[in-house]
Amino acid sequence: MRFNKPIVCAKRLAPILIAILIAGCQTTDIAGLKRMATANTLAFCDAAHPLYWSRKDTLETIKQIKMHNAVGKICGWSGK
């Protein structure tokens, strides 16, 4: 009897898990993507600020900082 309970539980959970997976495959149209991008950009601009690097930083860190600051130029940042 003990071994039947996990199978029953799995049979009951399977439809729920399938529904969650199918909902995750939902597509978004171009207008929806633009709204999401605008909202994310505004949130980033409100919260983030330019970063600066030092001589002690690695080349990879400097590359990431430059990418961060390049995105920040959309917010109107000036700097490196």
C-alpha positions as CSV (number, residue, x, y, z in Angstrom):
1,M,0.0,0.0,0.0
2,R,2.8,2.4,0.8
3,F,4.1,2.3,-2.7
4,N,0.8,3.2,-4.3
5,K,0.6,6.6,-2.6
6,P,3.4,8.1,-4.6
7,I,1.9,6.9,-7.8
8,V,-1.5,8.3,-6.9
9,C,0.1,11.6,-5.9
10,A,2.0,11.7,-9.2
11,K,-1.2,11.0,-11.2
12,R,-2.9,13.9,-9.5
13,L,0.0,16.3,-9.9
14,A,0.7,15.5,-13.5
15,P,-2.2,17.6,-15.0
16,I,-1.2,20.6,-12.8
17,L,2.4,20.4,-13.9
18,I,1.4,20.1,-17.5
19,A,-0.8,23.2,-17.3
20,I,2.0,25.2,-15.7
21,L,4.4,24.1,-18.4
22,I,2.0,25.0,-21.2
23,A,1.3,28.4,-19.6
24,G,5.1,29.1,-19.6
25,C,5.1,28.6,-23.4
26,Q,2.7,31.5,-24.0
27,T,4.0,34.0,-26.6
28,T,4.0,37.7,-26.4
29,D,3.4,40.0,-29.4
30,I,5.7,42.8,-30.5
31,A,3.7,45.5,-28.7
32,G,3.8,43.5,-25.5
33,L,7.6,43.1,-25.8
34,K,8.0,46.8,-26.3
35,R,5.9,47.6,-23.2
36,M,8.0,45.1,-21.2
37,A,11.2,46.6,-22.5
38,T,10.1,50.1,-21.7
39,A,9.0,49.2,-18.2
40,N,12.3,47.3,-17.6
41,T,14.4,50.3,-19.0
42,L,12.6,52.7,-16.7
43,A,13.1,50.5,-13.7
44,F,16.8,50.2,-14.6
45,C,17.2,53.9,-15.1
46,D,15.6,54.6,-11.7
47,A,17.7,52.1,-9.7
48,A,21.1,51.9,-11.4
49,H,23.9,54.4,-11.8
50,P,27.2,54.6,-13.8
51,L,30.0,52.3,-12.6
52,Y,33.7,53.0,-12.7
53,W,36.6,50.6,-12.7
54,S,40.1,50.7,-11.2
55,R,43.5,49.3,-12.3
56,K,42.9,46.4,-9.9
57,D,39.8,45.2,-11.9
58,T,40.2,42.3,-14.3
59,L,39.6,42.7,-18.0
60,E,36.4,40.8,-17.7
61,T,35.1,43.1,-15.0
62,I,36.0,46.2,-17.0
63,K,34.2,44.7,-20.0
64,Q,31.0,44.1,-17.9
65,I,31.2,47.6,-16.5
66,K,31.5,49.1,-20.0
67,M,28.4,47.1,-21.1
68,H,26.5,48.3,-18.0
69,N,27.4,51.9,-18.8
70,A,26.5,51.5,-22.5
71,V,23.0,50.5,-21.4
72,G,23.0,53.4,-19.1
73,K,23.5,55.9,-21.9
74,I,19.9,55.2,-22.9
75,C,19.0,56.7,-19.5
76,G,21.0,59.8,-20.3
77,W,24.1,59.0,-18.3
78,S,27.4,60.5,-19.2
79,G,30.8,59.2,-18.3
80,K,33.2,56.5,-19.4
